Amino acid sequence: MLVEAGVIRTARGLHLSRRLSDLQRDFETLLGQHPVASAGVEKLFFTKNVTTGMAVAHARGVVYAALGGRGIAVREYTPSQVKKAVCGSGRADKRAMMEMTRRLLGLREVLRPDDTADAAAVALCHVFAHPDLMLPEPGETRGAGPAARTADKTRRKT
């Protein structure tokens, strides 16, 4: 069961400190609405655009601080770990990942934007790696259902 999925966007043109503050506020609001026990985050990997990588690293720091401040455990997964967990192959392409994420979550359409689908795939990987996190469907006993709360994938929230 997917509880909520989306992207936190900050206004372009604002100073970095303001954008990070806005991200923190919005992320903290989400955590207040949907409490989580732990979170899965994709490991940061960039080779081409260092500027974008730095912005993502700043955003990750905000998210890690918010999670840590609430005592929420964070586990990191490489892109290939996420692909293997969701599609069975660490070399799956974007289209295959989005489609399998849609199927596993029982959705009619793939999640959009792509960053949202990526975040949901990381959440699925996290739950598959830690089956004790699975929540039962209504009326089922613990561990019997495929439901899981989605935390966040930092890189996808900027």
Helices and strands as residue ranges (DSSP letters): H 16-33, E 38-42, H 50-69, E 73-77, H 79-87, H 94-105, H 114-129, G 131-133, G 154-157
